[in-house]
Amino acid sequence: GGGAQSAVYNSRVVSCVRRNLIFSVTPDMKSGQYKTVYEVTLLENGQQSAAPKLIKASGLPAFDRQVEAAIRKCDPFPIPNSGKAPKTIVLTFDPVETKK
């Protein structure tokens, strides 16, 4: 898929993960201050073929653990319109944006 297709697919995956993500944000947290990045390896059918891999820690270990747990609960991932999930997808989560 192209760039726009990837963005649409990525947002579908992110919303799937966010449904499972529970994290309390304190009033002093700012958007962009804490971001965690995970890489997820997928089979063609959207099933996760390995544990989510932490690429960049947010600085909030509890948030990182919550994101990993939420990613694991979103299995299989939605299938893109092309009918085949990508081999890997990189997902970024910000605790402040997660509340939106």
N, C-alpha and C positions, 0 to 999 in steps of 0.2 A: 504493500500500500504506500501511497504518497504521503507527504507531510500532513495534509489536512486529514486524511484518513487516519493516520497515526494519532493525531491529536484527539479526534473523536473517540477512537478506541481507548486511548490512554484515559480520557475522562470517564469512560464507562467502567474501566477497571478501578480507577480511583474511587468512584462512587460506590462500587461494590465493597471495597476495602473499608471506606469510611463508615458504612453501615455497621461494621463490627468494631469500630474504634471508639473507645471511651477513655477520655483523658481530661482531667481538670486543668483548666488554664487559669493562671493567677492574673490579676489586673495589671501587674507590672510587666507581663510578657508582651513583647512586640512582634508583629509579623516579620518573618525573615530572620529573627534572632536565633531560633532553634529549628534546624531542618535536618531531617534524617532521610537518607537515600538508600534504597534497597534495590538489588537486582534479583529478578525472579526468572528462573529457567522453566520454560513451558514445553509441553508436548503439543502436537498439532491440534489436539482436541481441547486445549486450554487447561489441562490438568498440570499442576506443578510437578516437575520431575526432580526437584531438589529443594532443600530448605532455602528460604529466602536468604540472600547474602547481603549483609550490611556493608555498604560501600562507604557511607559517611555517617558517623554518629552525630546526633543532635546536640550532645552535651547534657541531655536529660535521659539517663539510662532507662528510667521507667517508661518514658514515651517511646523509646526505641523498641523496648520489649512489647509494648502495646501494639505498635505498628506491625511488628513481626507476627504477633498472634492474630491480628486482624487480616493480614495477608494470607495466613494459613487457612483462616475460616472462609476466605473467598476462593474456594477450590471446588470445581474448576473455574477459571476466569471466564468471563463472557467471550464468545467467539466473535472475531471481527467480521464485517460484511464479506470479506474475501473468502471466509470459510475456514481459514487456517490461522491459528494463533502464531505470533512471532516466537522464535526460539528463546529470546530473552526480552524482557521489558524492564526498564529502569523507572522506578517510582519514587517521587519526592513527596514527603509529607511535612507540614508545618503545623504544630499544635494549635496555633492561633487561627490559621485558615481552616483547620479541621472543624472548628465550631460553626463555621458559616453554613 
